[in-house]
Amino acid sequence: MPTEPMNILWVKSGPLFPLDSGGKKRTHATLEEISRRHHVTYLALLAEGQVLHEDETSAPYAAEKVWLPWRETAKGTWRFYRDLLRNFVLSSYPYALEKYCSQGMMDWLKAEISKERFDLIICDFLTPAPNFIHLESKAPMILFQHNMEAVIWKRLAESSPRLIGRFYLRDQFRRFSKWEEKLSRLFDGVITVSEDDSVYARKNYHLDNVRGHVATGVDVDHFAPRKEIGSASDVIGFLGSMDWMANIQAVEFFVAEAYPVIKRAIPGVRFMVIGRNPPESIRKLALNDESIMVTGSVDDVRPYLKMCDLMVVPLLAGGGTRIKILEAMAMGVPVVSTTIGAEGLDLESGVHLEIADGAGPLAACTAELLLDDRRRQALADAAHARVVRENGWKSVVDEFLRLCGGE
C-alpha cells in the first residue's frame, strides 16, 4: 500500500448527477471510495446551456472538478439527423464517439499532463478516449471499460426488426470494432467490469494490456430495509435509462411478446417502467394499456422498486454488467433476466435469479414466480446474501486500484 496519497485525474464525457444510469452510479461510487484515500481531479465536458445538478458541486467524489464547454446536438432535431448523415458519409468514427471529440479537452489534457502533476490518469468509458490520441504521459493511463461497446452495437444490429436499422447498426458495429481496438491501444492498461469483457478484448482485439476486471458494486445500506415478500400485488418492474437503445428495445420486446401471455395467466398484473427520458414509443405503451405505468425520471428508485414483486431484465442487446440487477437484489426484489441481461455478474440461475431466453420462457418464468411467494423469498434471500458478501464498494475499489498499479 502506498504511504502517500496519489493525484489522480479522472476523465469522463459529462457530469455524474443526477445518478440516473448504471454507468454514472458505478463511477460515482468508485470515485467516492477513491477520494477517501487520494486526491482526485474530475475532468468532463459540459454541454452549452446545461445547468449542473444541485448535488454536483457539493458531492465529495472529487477534490477538484473541471468543466469544459462543449456543444451537443439535441436528439430528434434536424441538426441531429444532419450530424448523423455527415458522420455516416464523412467520418470513420461511430457517431457516439465522434460527438465527444473536443479540441478543448485535447488542449487541457496536453497542457496539464505535461506538468507531470498526476500519478495516475483514468479514462472512464471509451467515449472520451479519442481526446487521448497523440497524448504523451509519464503517469500510467488506464481505460476503464464499463462495456465492450462494439458488442452492444452488434447485438442491436442482430436483434433489430427493421432492415434499414440493421444496416445502420451493422455499420456502427464495424466502426466501433475498429476504434475500440485502436483507442484501447493508447493506454497502459485496460480494466473491464467482467471476465467475459476481458476475454473479448484479448481475443477479438488481440490486446496485451488488459489488466483484468472488477466486480460491479452496490451500496447495500442505501437500499435497506429490504422489501418484505408477502402475497404478491402482481407488479412487474423494469429499471433502466429509457434513453438507451438497448433498454427501449427490451421494454418493447417484453410488452409485445411476453406481457400478453402473463396477462392471460394473471389478469390483474401490472408493469412499471422506471427510468429517465422515455421516448414517445415507450410513453405510448402506458397510453394504450392502463396496466402499464411509465414513471420517467425519478429522484429515488427505492420507493418504486419496493412496489415491485419482481423485476424483469429482458435485454436482447447490451454489454458490461447491469448494476440494476444488484440494486434489485439489495432491495430484496427477485429478478428474471435473459442471459444477456445477467451476463458478467457470475450469478447462478435458479439460486440468485431466474434466467429465461425467448418470449415464451420469459413469460412463463415471470408468471410462475409471481404466483409463488416461497420461491420469490428463496431467490431474494440468496441474492441478498451474495450481494452483501461479494459486491461491497470498498472491496471493488481495492481491486480497481490494484489493477491500476496504485495499491
C-alpha positions in Angstrom: 0.0 0.0 0.0 1.3 3.5 -0.8 2.3 5.7 2.0 1.4 8.9 0.2 -2.0 9.8 -1.5 -1.9 9.9 -5.2 -3.0 12.7 -7.5 -5.5 11.0 -9.9 -7.0 12.6 -13.0 -10.4 11.1 -13.9 -11.7 11.9 -17.4 -15.3 11.5 -18.3 -17.7 12.7 -21.1 -20.1 14.6 -18.7 -21.3 15.3 -15.2 -22.4 12.5 -12.9 -25.6 13.9 -11.4 -28.4 13.0 -11.5 -27.3 9.4 -10.8 -29.8 8.0 -13.4 -27.8 5.4 -15.2 -25.7 2.4 -14.2 -22.5 3.9 -15.5 -22.9 7.1 -13.5 -23.7 5.1 -10.4 -20.6 2.9 -10.8 -18.4 5.9 -11.5 -19.8 7.9 -8.6 -19.4 5.1 -6.0 -15.9 4.2 -7.3 -14.8 7.8 -7.0 -16.4 8.4 -3.6 -14.3 5.5 -2.3 -11.1 6.5 -4.1 -11.5 10.1 -2.9 -11.3 8.9 0.7 -7.7 7.9 0.0 -6.4 10.0 -2.8 -6.7 13.5 -4.4 -9.0 13.3 -7.5 -9.3 15.8 -10.3 -12.5 15.2 -12.3 -12.4 16.5 -15.9 -15.6 16.4 -18.0 -17.5 18.1 -20.8 -20.4 20.4 -20.0 -22.9 21.0 -22.8 -23.8 24.5 -23.8 -26.7 25.7 -21.7 -26.6 22.7 -19.4 -27.1 23.6 -15.7 -25.2 21.4 -13.2 -27.4 19.4 -10.9 -27.6 20.9 -7.4 -25.7 17.9 -5.9 -22.9 18.0 -8.5 -20.8 20.8 -6.9 -21.1 19.6 -3.3 -20.8 15.9 -3.9 -17.4 14.7 -2.4 -16.5 12.4 -5.3 -13.5 14.6 -6.3 -11.5 17.3 -4.7 -11.4 19.3 -7.9 -13.9 19.4 -10.8 -13.2 20.9 -14.1 -15.9 21.5 -16.7 -15.0 22.2 -20.3 -17.6 23.8 -22.6 -19.0 21.6 -25.3 -21.7 21.8 -27.9 -24.2 18.9 -28.1 -26.9 18.5 -30.7 -30.2 17.6 -29.2 -31.6 14.2 -30.3 -34.6 14.3 -32.7 -33.8 17.7 -34.1 -33.0 18.3 -37.8 -29.4 19.2 -36.8 -29.1 15.8 -35.1 -30.1 13.9 -38.2 -27.8 16.2 -40.3 -24.9 15.3 -38.0 -25.8 11.6 -38.2 -25.7 11.8 -42.0 -22.5 13.9 -42.0 -20.8 11.3 -39.7 -22.0 8.4 -41.9 -20.7 9.9 -45.1 -17.5 11.8 -44.0 -16.2 10.1 -40.8 -14.6 6.8 -39.9 -15.7 7.2 -36.3 -19.0 5.9 -35.0 -21.3 8.8 -34.2 -21.4 8.0 -30.5 -17.6 8.6 -30.3 -17.2 11.4 -32.8 -19.7 13.6 -30.8 -17.3 13.6 -27.8 -14.2 14.7 -29.7 -13.4 18.0 -28.1 -10.5 20.3 -29.0 -10.9 21.9 -25.6 -10.4 18.6 -23.8 -7.4 17.7 -26.0 -5.7 21.0 -25.2 -6.4 20.8 -21.5 -5.1 17.2 -21.3 -1.9 18.1 -23.2 -1.2 21.2 -21.1 -1.9 19.7 -17.7 -0.4 16.3 -18.2 2.8 17.9 -19.4 3.2 19.5 -16.0 3.5 15.9 -14.5 1.2 16.7 -11.6 -0.8 13.4 -11.9 0.3 10.0 -10.6 -2.5 8.1 -12.4 -4.9 9.0 -15.3 -8.2 7.2 -15.8 -10.3 7.5 -19.0 -13.8 6.5 -17.9 -15.7 4.7 -20.7 -14.5 4.7 -24.3 -16.3 8.0 -25.2 -13.6 10.4 -24.0 -10.8 8.2 -25.4 -10.4 10.0 -28.9 -9.2 13.0 -26.9 -6.2 11.0 -25.8 -4.8 10.5 -29.3 -1.2 11.8 -29.6 -1.1 12.3 -25.8 2.2 11.5 -24.0 2.2 10.9 -20.3 4.8 9.7 -17.8 1.9 8.7 -15.5 0.1 5.5 -16.2 -3.0 5.9 -18.4 -5.9 3.4 -17.8 -9.0 2.9 -19.8 -11.9 1.8 -17.6 -14.3 0.0 -19.9 -17.8 -0.4 -18.5 -18.8 -2.1 -21.7 -17.3 -3.6 -24.8 -19.1 -1.0 -27.0 -18.8 -3.0 -30.2 -20.7 -5.9 -28.6 -23.7 -3.7 -27.8 -23.9 -2.4 -31.4 -23.5 -5.9 -32.8 -26.4 -7.2 -30.7 -28.6 -4.3 -31.5 -28.0 -5.0 -35.2 -28.8 -8.7 -34.8 -32.0 -8.0 -32.9 -33.3 -5.0 -34.9 -36.6 -5.8 -36.7 -36.1 -3.2 -39.5 -33.8 -3.7 -42.5 -32.6 -0.1 -42.5 -32.0 -0.2 -38.8 -29.9 -3.4 -39.2 -27.9 -1.8 -42.0 -27.0 1.3 -39.9 -26.3 -0.6 -36.7 -24.0 -3.0 -38.5 -22.1 -0.1 -39.9 -21.8 1.4 -36.4 -20.6 -2.0 -35.1 -17.9 -2.2 -37.7 -16.8 1.3 -36.8 -16.8 0.6 -33.1 -14.8 -2.6 -33.6 -12.1 -0.7 -35.4 -11.9 2.3 -33.0 -12.4 0.3 -29.8 -9.3 -1.7 -30.6 -7.3 1.3 -31.8 -8.2 3.5 -28.9 -7.6 0.7 -26.3 -4.0 0.5 -27.5 -3.4 4.1 -26.5 -3.5 3.1 -22.8 -1.1 1.4 -20.5 -3.9 -0.7 -19.2 -7.5 -1.6 -19.8 -9.8 -2.6 -16.9 -13.2 -4.2 -17.6 -16.2 -5.0 -15.5 -16.5 -8.7 -16.3 -14.2 -11.6 -17.2 -16.3 -12.0 -20.4 -15.3 -8.5 -21.5 -11.6 -9.1 -20.7 -11.7 -12.2 -22.8 -13.4 -10.4 -25.6 -10.8 -7.6 -25.6 -7.9 -10.1 -25.6 -9.4 -12.4 -28.2 -11.0 -10.0 -30.7 -8.7 -7.1 -30.4 -5.5 -9.0 -29.5 -4.8 -6.6 -26.7 -1.9 -7.4 -24.3 -2.7 -4.5 -22.0 -5.9 -5.9 -20.5 -5.2 -6.0 -16.7 -8.4 -7.7 -15.6 -11.8 -6.9 -14.4 -13.5 -5.5 -11.3 -16.9 -6.7 -10.0 -19.9 -4.4 -10.1 -20.6 -2.9 -6.6 -23.8 -1.9 -4.9 -24.4 0.1 -1.6 -26.5 -2.4 0.4 -27.1 0.1 3.2 -28.6 2.6 0.7 -31.2 0.0 -0.3 -32.1 -1.1 3.2 -34.5 -2.1 4.5 -35.3 -4.9 2.2 -38.8 -5.4 0.7 -41.0 -7.8 2.6 -42.0 -10.7 0.4 -45.7 -11.4 1.0 -48.7 -12.0 -1.1 -47.9 -10.6 -4.5 -49.6 -7.5 -5.7 -48.6 -8.6 -9.2 -46.4 -5.7 -10.1 -43.5 -6.4 -12.6 -40.8 -3.8 -12.7 -38.2 -2.7 -15.3 -35.4 -0.4 -14.2 -33.1 1.4 -16.6 -32.3 4.5 -18.5 -35.0 4.8 -21.1 -32.9 6.9 -23.5 -30.6 3.9 -24.1 -31.5 1.9 -27.3 -31.0 -1.5 -25.7 -33.4 -0.7 -22.9 -36.0 0.7 -25.3 -35.7 -2.5 -27.4 -36.0 -4.7 -24.3 -39.2 -3.0 -23.0 -40.8 -3.0 -26.4 -40.0 -6.7 -26.8 -41.3 -7.6 -23.4 -44.6 -5.7 -23.9 -45.2 -7.0 -27.4 -44.1 -10.7 -26.9 -44.2 -11.7 -23.2 -46.5 -9.4 -21.3 -49.7 -10.5 -23.1 -49.0 -14.1 -22.1 -48.5 -13.1 -18.5 -51.7 -11.0 -18.5 -53.7 -14.0 -19.7 -52.3 -16.1 -16.8 -52.6 -13.2 -14.2 -55.4 -10.8 -15.3 -54.5 -8.2 -12.6 -50.8 -7.9 -13.4 -49.2 -4.5 -13.9 -45.9 -3.5 -15.5 -43.9 -0.5 -14.3 -41.1 1.0 -16.4 -38.8 3.0 -14.1 -36.2 5.2 -15.8 -35.2 8.6 -17.2 -36.2 10.1 -20.6 -38.6 7.6 -22.0 -39.2 8.2 -25.7 -42.7 8.6 -27.2 -42.8 4.9 -28.2 -42.4 3.9 -24.5 -44.8 6.6 -23.2 -47.4 5.3 -25.7 -47.3 1.9 -24.1 -48.9 3.4 -21.0 -51.5 5.3 -23.0 -52.6 2.2 -24.8 -52.7 -0.1 -21.8 -53.8 1.1 -18.4 -51.9 -1.8 -16.7 -48.6 -0.2 -17.8 -47.0 2.7 -15.9 -44.1 4.7 -17.2 -42.5 6.8 -14.4 -40.0 8.8 -16.3 -37.1 10.3 -14.3 -37.3 9.8 -10.6 -35.2 11.2 -7.8 -35.1 7.9 -5.9 -35.8 4.5 -7.3 -36.2 2.8 -4.0 -39.9 3.5 -3.4 -40.7 2.2 -6.9 -38.6 -0.9 -6.5 -40.4 -1.7 -3.3 -43.7 -1.6 -5.2 -42.4 -4.4 -7.5 -42.9 -8.1 -6.8 -40.2 -8.9 -9.2 -38.0 -7.2 -11.8 -37.5 -8.3 -15.4 -34.4 -7.6 -17.4 -35.4 -8.8 -20.9 -32.4 -7.4 -22.7 -31.6 -8.6 -26.2 -28.5 -6.4 -26.5 -26.1 -4.9 -24.2 -22.6 -5.2 -22.8 -20.7 -4.9 -19.5 -22.9 -5.6 -16.4 -26.2 -4.4 -15.2 -26.0 -2.6 -11.8 -29.8 -2.5 -11.7 -29.8 -6.3 -11.1 -27.7 -5.8 -8.0 -29.8 -2.9 -6.8 -32.9 -5.0 -7.1 -31.2 -7.8 -5.2 -30.0 -5.4 -2.5 -33.6 -4.3 -2.1 -34.9 -7.8 -1.9 -36.7 -7.8 -5.2 -36.4 -11.1 -7.2 -35.1 -10.9 -10.8 -36.0 -12.7 -14.0 -33.5 -11.9 -16.8 -32.3 -13.0 -20.2 -28.8 -14.4 -20.4 -27.6 -11.2 -22.0 -29.2 -9.2 -19.2 -27.4 -11.1 -16.4 -24.0 -11.7 -18.2 -20.8 -10.8 -16.4 -22.3 -10.9 -12.9 -21.5 -14.6 -12.2 -25.0 -15.2 -10.8 -26.5 -18.7 -10.7 -29.8 -19.3 -12.4 -32.3 -20.9 -10.0 -30.3 -19.7 -7.0 -29.8 -16.0 -7.2 -32.2 -15.2 -10.0 -34.1 -16.9 -12.9 -32.7 -16.8 -16.4 -35.1 -17.3 -19.3 -34.5 -16.6 -23.0 -37.2 -16.1 -25.6 -40.7 -14.6 -25.1 -42.4 -17.9 -24.1 -39.9 -19.0 -21.4 -39.6 -15.4 -20.1 -43.4 -15.1 -19.8 -43.8 -18.5 -18.2 -41.0 -18.0 -15.7 -42.3 -14.5 -14.7 -45.9 -15.7 -14.2 -44.8 -18.7 -12.2 -42.6 -16.7 -9.9 -45.4 -14.1 -9.3 -47.7 -16.9 -8.2 -45.1 -18.5 -5.8 -44.3 -16.4 -2.7 -41.9 -19.1 -1.3 -39.9 -19.3 -4.4 -39.5 -15.5 -4.6 -38.5 -15.4 -1.0 -35.8 -18.0 -1.5 -34.4 -16.2 -4.5 -34.5 -12.8 -2.7 -32.6 -14.3 0.4 -29.9 -16.0 -1.7 -29.4 -13.0 -3.9 -29.1 -10.6 -1.0 -26.6 -12.7 0.8 -24.5 -12.9 -2.4 -24.6 -9.1 -2.9 -23.6 -8.4 0.7 -20.7 -10.9 0.5 -19.2 -10.0 -2.8 -20.3 -6.6 -4.1 -19.3 -4.0 -1.5 -17.7 -0.9 -3.0 -14.7 -1.0 -0.8 -13.5 -4.4 -2.0 -14.4 -3.4 -5.6 -12.3 -0.2 -5.4 -9.4 -2.1 -3.7 -9.2 -4.4 -6.7 -9.6 -1.5 -9.2 -6.6 0.4 -7.6 -4.6 -2.8 -7.5 -5.2 -3.4 -11.2 -4.2 0.3 -11.9 -1.0 -0.4 -10.1 -1.7 2.2 -7.5 -2.2 -0.1 -4.5 
